Amino acid sequence: MMAAAVLWLLRLSGPDHRGRALGHIGLANYAGLALGPLLAELLATNPDHVFAAAIALPLLGAAAVLALPRPPRADAPTDDAPPGDAPRPSLLRATLRPGLGLALVNVGYVAVIAFGATVAAGNGAEVASAIVPVFAVTVIGARLLGASVPDRLGAMATLRACVVAEGAGLVALAVVHGSAAALAATGLLAAGQALAVPALGVLALRRVEPARHGAAAGLFFSFFDAGVGFGGPLVGVVARALTPAEAMALAGGAVAAVWPLVAPPGHRERLPSRTNVQCSARGDPFDVLEH
């Protein structure tokens, strides 16, 4: 379902708005995670009602999809695809670096979900219970306001800033004292988390022709699940062996490692194609490159 939904949004958005499309998928995911438990709590007096809702809601989603027009198909190669008859990279090879980056980013995600409130309370923050809600609200707000940033500024540039922000925010949350500092650190790491994921998604799709975007998106988002599935127990083991604060700081280091992992040495990123078209119209004798 996730791969199909991503593919649909990618078809509707076009190649210049892939970051925004991937950001909106994340918004839908966060909305479901936020509202689902609340609905289950309201229906918890009768467990049968919970399961009835779990059956009915996907069927309502399917009915809504049937009422919508089909998105256009896209079979053209990407700008970054090998020319002519050159072999194309496998889906695993094309998505591996961004996928591993996504898994590491989610180590920070599970750290703040699991231990954010505990660490803040241990550091004297009186609003420790607000850490996770502030994290979620900031992610949603950053996705709504900035989902197009990877499209406009480049995925690599966005990713570089985001992993620095998220890593620094995790380390700060582990060491700062007081409510205001804890909330500021949470907002910083949440903003980084919010835009790092669509930036990584744009990078994962960059070397894949549009006809295979659905399969590539499914493979890429499987790293999300791997990051949560393996990152949660890993962070827990470190927290037990050391302290929750030290586990959170080490999670910040894991997030910071995303940049050297994803960005190959000497990488140069092209700006969106519309910029190149404008420069070509002016007769500039060189390609516009973003370092």
C-alpha positions as CSV (number, residue, x, y, z in Angstrom):
1,M,0.0,0.0,0.0
2,M,2.8,2.4,0.9
3,A,4.6,1.8,-2.4
4,A,1.4,2.3,-4.4
5,A,0.5,5.5,-2.6
6,V,4.0,6.9,-3.1
7,L,3.9,6.0,-6.8
8,W,0.5,7.7,-7.2
9,L,1.7,10.9,-5.6
10,L,4.9,10.8,-7.7
11,R,2.9,10.5,-10.9
12,L,0.7,13.5,-9.9
13,S,3.5,15.7,-8.7
14,G,6.0,15.3,-11.6
15,P,9.8,15.1,-11.4
16,D,10.2,18.6,-10.0
17,H,8.1,18.0,-7.0
18,R,9.1,14.6,-5.8
19,G,10.3,15.9,-2.4
20,R,6.9,17.4,-1.7
21,A,5.1,14.2,-2.7
22,L,7.3,12.1,-0.4
23,G,6.8,14.6,2.4
24,H,3.0,14.3,2.1
25,I,3.2,10.5,2.4
26,G,4.9,11.0,5.7
27,L,2.2,13.4,6.8
28,A,-0.4,10.8,6.1
29,N,1.6,8.3,8.0
30,Y,2.0,10.5,11.1
31,A,-1.7,11.4,11.0
32,G,-2.7,7.8,11.1
33,L,-0.2,7.0,13.9
34,A,-1.6,10.0,15.9
35,L,-5.3,9.4,15.3
36,G,-5.3,5.6,15.4
37,P,-4.5,5.1,19.1
38,L,-7.0,7.9,20.0
39,L,-9.8,6.1,18.1
40,A,-8.8,2.8,19.6
41,E,-9.0,4.3,23.1
42,L,-12.5,5.7,22.4
43,L,-13.7,2.3,21.3
44,A,-11.8,0.3,23.9
45,T,-14.9,-0.4,26.0
46,N,-15.7,-3.1,23.5
47,P,-12.7,-4.7,21.7
48,D,-15.0,-5.9,18.9
49,H,-15.6,-2.3,18.0
50,V,-11.8,-1.7,17.7
51,F,-11.5,-4.6,15.2
52,A,-14.6,-3.5,13.3
53,A,-13.1,-0.1,12.8
54,A,-9.8,-1.6,11.7
55,I,-11.7,-3.6,9.1
56,A,-13.9,-0.7,8.0
57,L,-11.4,2.1,7.6
58,P,-9.2,0.4,5.0
59,L,-12.4,-0.4,3.0
60,L,-13.4,3.2,3.2
61,G,-9.9,4.1,1.9
62,A,-10.3,1.7,-1.0
63,A,-13.7,3.2,-1.9
64,A,-12.2,6.7,-1.9
65,V,-9.5,5.5,-4.2
66,L,-12.0,4.0,-6.6
67,A,-13.7,7.4,-6.9
68,L,-10.5,9.2,-8.0
69,P,-9.0,9.5,-11.5
70,R,-6.1,7.2,-12.3
71,P,-2.7,9.0,-12.3
72,P,-0.8,9.1,-15.6
73,R,1.8,6.5,-16.4
74,A,5.4,7.4,-16.9
75,D,7.8,5.3,-18.8
76,A,10.5,7.8,-19.8
77,P,14.0,7.5,-18.4
78,T,15.2,9.9,-15.7
79,D,17.7,12.6,-16.4
80,D,20.3,10.7,-14.4
81,A,19.7,7.3,-16.1
82,P,22.6,5.8,-18.1
83,P,22.4,6.8,-21.7
84,G,21.6,4.5,-24.6
85,D,22.0,0.8,-23.9
86,A,24.2,1.2,-20.8
87,P,23.1,-1.1,-18.0
88,R,20.9,0.4,-15.4
89,P,21.6,0.0,-11.7
90,S,19.6,-2.6,-9.8
91,L,16.9,-1.3,-7.5
92,L,18.9,-2.4,-4.5
93,R,22.1,-0.7,-5.6
94,A,20.1,2.5,-6.5
95,T,18.4,2.7,-3.2
96,L,21.0,1.2,-0.8
97,R,22.8,4.3,0.4
98,P,19.6,6.5,0.8
99,G,17.9,3.5,2.4
100,L,20.7,2.9,5.0
101,G,20.6,6.7,5.6
102,L,16.8,6.4,6.3
103,A,17.5,3.5,8.8
104,L,20.1,5.6,10.7
105,V,17.8,8.7,10.7
106,N,15.2,6.5,12.4
107,V,17.6,5.5,15.1
108,G,17.2,9.1,16.2
109,Y,13.4,8.9,15.8
110,V,13.1,5.8,18.1
111,A,15.5,7.4,20.6
112,V,13.3,10.5,21.1
113,I,10.1,8.5,21.1
114,A,11.4,6.0,23.7
115,F,13.5,8.1,26.0
116,G,12.9,11.8,25.1
117,A,10.5,12.4,28.0
118,T,12.7,10.3,30.4
119,V,15.8,12.2,29.6
120,A,14.2,15.6,29.7
121,A,12.7,14.8,33.2
122,G,16.1,13.6,34.4
123,N,17.6,16.9,33.3
124,G,15.1,19.0,35.2
125,A,12.6,19.8,32.5
126,E,9.1,20.3,34.0
127,V,7.5,19.8,30.6
128,A,8.9,16.4,29.9
129,S,5.5,15.0,29.0
130,A,5.3,17.5,26.1
131,I,8.5,16.3,24.4
132,V,6.9,13.7,22.1
133,P,3.8,15.8,21.2
134,V,6.1,18.8,20.4
135,F,8.2,16.4,18.3
136,A,5.2,15.2,16.3
137,V,3.7,18.7,15.8
138,T,7.0,20.1,14.7
139,V,7.5,17.3,12.1
140,I,4.0,17.9,10.8
141,G,4.5,21.6,10.6
142,A,7.9,21.3,8.9
143,R,6.5,18.9,6.4
144,L,3.6,21.2,5.6
145,L,5.7,24.3,5.2
146,G,9.0,22.9,3.8
147,A,8.2,19.7,1.9
148,S,9.3,21.4,-1.3
149,V,12.8,22.4,0.1
150,P,14.6,19.3,-1.4
151,D,13.1,20.1,-4.8
152,R,14.2,23.7,-4.7
153,L,17.5,23.6,-3.0
154,G,18.6,20.1,-3.9
155,A,18.2,16.8,-2.0
156,M,21.9,16.6,-0.9
157,A,22.0,20.1,0.4
158,T,18.8,19.6,2.3
159,L,20.0,16.3,3.7
160,R,23.3,17.8,4.9
161,A,21.5,20.5,6.9
162,C,18.9,18.1,8.3
163,V,21.2,15.4,9.6
164,V,23.3,18.1,11.3
165,A,20.1,19.6,12.9
166,E,18.7,16.3,14.0
167,G,22.0,15.0,15.3
168,A,22.7,18.2,17.2
169,G,19.2,18.3,18.6
170,L,19.5,14.7,19.9
171,V,22.8,15.5,21.6
172,A,21.4,18.8,23.0
173,L,18.4,17.0,24.4
174,A,20.7,14.6,26.2
175,V,22.7,17.2,27.9
176,V,20.7,20.5,28.3
177,H,18.8,21.3,31.5
178,G,15.5,23.1,31.9
179,S,12.2,23.1,30.0
180,A,13.0,25.8,27.4
181,A,16.2,24.2,26.4
182,A,14.6,20.8,26.1
183,L,11.8,22.0,24.0
184,A,14.2,24.0,21.7
185,A,16.4,20.8,21.2
186,T,13.2,18.8,20.4
187,G,12.1,21.3,17.8
188,L,15.5,21.3,16.2
189,L,15.8,17.5,15.9
190,A,12.2,17.3,14.7
191,A,12.7,19.8,11.9
192,G,15.8,17.8,10.8
193,Q,13.8,14.5,10.9
194,A,10.9,16.0,9.0
195,L,12.9,17.0,5.9
196,A,15.6,14.4,6.0
197,V,13.2,11.6,5.0
198,P,11.8,13.3,1.8
199,A,15.4,14.3,0.8
200,L,16.6,10.7,1.1
201,G,13.5,9.6,-0.9
202,V,14.4,11.9,-3.7
203,L,18.0,10.5,-3.7
204,A,16.6,7.0,-3.7
205,L,14.5,7.6,-6.9
206,R,17.1,9.7,-8.7
207,R,18.8,6.8,-10.5
208,V,15.6,4.8,-11.2
209,E,13.5,5.2,-14.3
210,P,9.9,6.3,-13.6
211,A,8.5,2.9,-14.7
212,R,10.2,1.3,-11.6
213,H,9.4,4.0,-9.1
214,G,6.8,1.9,-7.3
215,A,9.2,-0.9,-6.6
216,A,12.0,1.5,-5.7
217,A,9.7,3.3,-3.2
218,G,8.7,0.1,-1.6
219,L,12.3,-1.0,-1.2
220,F,13.3,2.4,0.1
221,F,10.6,2.5,2.8
222,S,11.4,-1.0,3.9
223,F,14.5,0.6,5.4
224,F,12.2,2.8,7.5
225,D,10.8,-0.3,9.1
226,A,14.3,-1.8,9.5
227,G,15.5,1.4,11.2
228,V,12.6,1.3,13.7
229,G,12.7,-2.5,14.1
230,F,16.4,-2.8,14.8
231,G,17.0,0.7,16.1
232,G,14.5,0.4,18.9
233,P,16.1,-2.7,20.6
234,L,19.6,-1.3,19.9
235,V,18.8,2.0,21.6
236,G,17.2,0.1,24.5
237,V,20.3,-2.1,25.0
238,V,22.6,0.9,25.0
239,A,20.3,2.7,27.5
240,R,20.4,-0.3,29.8
241,A,24.1,-0.7,29.5
242,L,24.8,3.1,30.0
243,T,22.0,5.6,30.6
244,P,19.1,6.8,28.5
245,A,20.8,10.2,28.0
246,E,24.0,8.6,26.7
247,A,21.9,6.4,24.4
248,M,20.2,9.5,23.0
249,A,23.6,11.2,22.4
250,L,24.9,8.1,20.6
251,A,21.7,8.1,18.5
252,G,22.7,11.7,17.5
253,G,26.0,10.4,16.3
254,A,24.3,7.7,14.2
255,V,22.2,10.4,12.5
256,A,25.3,12.5,11.9
257,A,26.9,9.5,10.1
258,V,24.1,9.6,7.5
259,W,25.9,12.4,5.5
260,P,29.2,10.7,4.8
261,L,27.4,7.4,4.2
262,V,24.9,8.8,1.6
263,A,27.1,11.4,-0.1
264,P,29.8,9.7,-2.2
265,P,33.2,11.5,-2.3
266,G,33.4,14.4,-4.8
267,H,29.6,14.4,-5.3
268,R,28.1,17.2,-7.2
269,E,24.3,17.7,-7.4
270,R,22.5,19.3,-10.3
271,L,19.9,21.9,-9.4
272,P,16.3,21.2,-10.6
273,S,16.0,21.1,-14.4
274,R,14.0,24.3,-14.6
275,T,17.1,26.2,-13.4
276,N,19.2,24.6,-16.1
277,V,16.7,25.6,-18.7
278,Q,16.7,29.2,-17.6
279,C,20.5,29.3,-17.7
280,S,20.6,27.7,-21.1
281,A,18.2,30.3,-22.4
282,R,20.7,32.9,-21.4
283,G,23.5,31.1,-23.2
284,D,25.6,30.1,-20.2
285,P,28.3,27.8,-21.4
286,F,28.3,25.6,-18.4
287,D,25.9,23.3,-16.4
288,V,24.7,24.7,-13.1
289,L,26.1,22.6,-10.3
290,E,25.3,22.5,-6.6
291,H,28.2,21.4,-4.5
